[in-house]
Amino acid sequence: MPGTYANVGGPTYIRVNQGTYGGKWYAWAKMYNYDLDSVALIWVNQSDKAVYQCGNRDGVREWAQDYTAGVDDAHAYKVQAKYQHSNVFYGPTVVWR
């Protein structure tokens, strides 16, 4: 997704991707060229303006080690990738769709 790329050190970078699944638009965070790092998707809910985090696709863990669960565009209006290794780093926030 344009404007969401962030280099987090060396060859490792994070970004938010988007695409359709089952006729709906989804956004998810993905980490590239990683080792033992973690990634999450931060998103702001359209209706209550609360901030949420999507982690692993199993719905249990708040971090993923490759790419996260997604959120659909009917719920989220701002999205951001979040990275963790020895510290936490946030990519740029964008208004989505």
C-alpha positions as CSV (number, residue, x, y, z in Angstrom):
1,M,0.0,0.0,0.0
2,P,1.5,3.3,-1.0
3,G,3.0,5.3,1.9
4,T,3.3,2.4,4.4
5,Y,6.9,1.1,3.6
6,A,9.4,1.4,6.5
7,N,12.9,0.0,6.6
8,V,13.6,-1.3,10.2
9,G,17.3,-2.1,9.8
10,G,19.5,-3.9,7.4
11,P,17.5,-5.7,4.7
12,T,14.3,-6.0,6.9
13,Y,11.3,-3.9,6.1
14,I,7.6,-3.7,6.9
15,R,4.6,-2.5,5.0
16,V,0.8,-2.8,4.8
17,N,-0.6,-4.7,1.8
18,Q,-4.1,-4.7,0.5
19,G,-6.3,-7.0,-1.6
20,T,-9.6,-8.6,-2.0
21,Y,-10.8,-11.8,-0.3
22,G,-14.3,-13.1,-0.6
23,G,-15.4,-9.9,-2.3
24,K,-14.1,-7.5,0.4
25,W,-11.0,-5.3,0.6
26,Y,-8.6,-6.3,3.4
27,A,-5.4,-4.7,4.7
28,W,-2.6,-6.7,6.5
29,A,0.9,-6.0,7.6
30,K,3.8,-8.0,6.2
31,M,7.5,-8.2,7.2
32,Y,10.2,-8.9,4.6
33,N,13.7,-10.3,4.9
34,Y,13.4,-11.0,8.6
35,D,15.0,-13.3,11.2
36,L,13.3,-13.7,14.6
37,D,11.3,-10.5,14.4
38,S,7.6,-9.8,14.8
39,V,5.0,-7.7,12.9
40,A,1.5,-6.5,13.7
41,L,-1.2,-4.4,12.0
42,I,-2.4,-1.3,13.9
43,W,-5.8,0.0,12.7
44,V,-8.3,2.6,13.7
45,N,-12.0,1.6,13.7
46,Q,-14.3,3.8,11.7
47,S,-17.2,3.7,14.1
48,D,-15.7,4.1,17.5
49,K,-12.3,5.6,16.6
50,A,-10.6,3.1,18.9
51,V,-7.1,1.7,18.0
52,Y,-6.8,-2.1,17.5
53,Q,-4.0,-4.5,16.7
54,C,-4.1,-7.6,14.5
55,G,-1.5,-10.2,15.1
56,N,-1.1,-13.7,14.0
57,R,-3.7,-15.3,11.8
58,D,-4.6,-17.8,14.5
59,G,-6.4,-15.1,16.3
60,V,-4.6,-15.9,19.5
61,R,-1.2,-14.1,19.4
62,E,-0.9,-10.3,19.1
63,W,2.2,-10.6,16.9
64,A,3.0,-12.5,13.7
65,Q,6.3,-13.7,12.4
66,D,5.6,-13.2,8.7
67,Y,2.3,-11.5,8.0
68,T,-0.7,-10.6,10.1
69,A,-4.5,-11.3,10.1
70,G,-6.3,-8.7,8.0
71,V,-9.0,-6.1,8.7
72,D,-11.6,-5.2,6.1
73,D,-12.2,-1.7,4.8
74,A,-15.8,-1.6,6.3
75,H,-14.1,-1.4,9.8
76,A,-10.7,0.3,9.4
77,Y,-10.0,3.7,8.1
78,K,-6.4,4.1,9.2
79,V,-3.7,1.4,9.0
80,Q,-0.1,1.1,10.1
81,A,2.5,-1.7,10.3
82,K,4.3,-2.3,13.6
83,Y,7.6,-4.1,14.1
84,Q,9.2,-5.7,17.1
85,H,12.7,-7.1,17.7
86,S,14.6,-5.6,20.6
87,N,12.5,-2.5,20.3
88,V,9.2,-1.5,18.7
89,F,9.1,0.5,15.5
90,Y,6.0,1.9,13.7
91,G,5.7,2.4,10.0
92,P,3.8,5.4,8.5
93,T,0.1,5.7,9.1
94,V,-2.2,6.1,6.1
95,V,-5.8,6.8,5.6
96,W,-7.1,3.7,3.8
97,R,-9.7,3.8,1.0
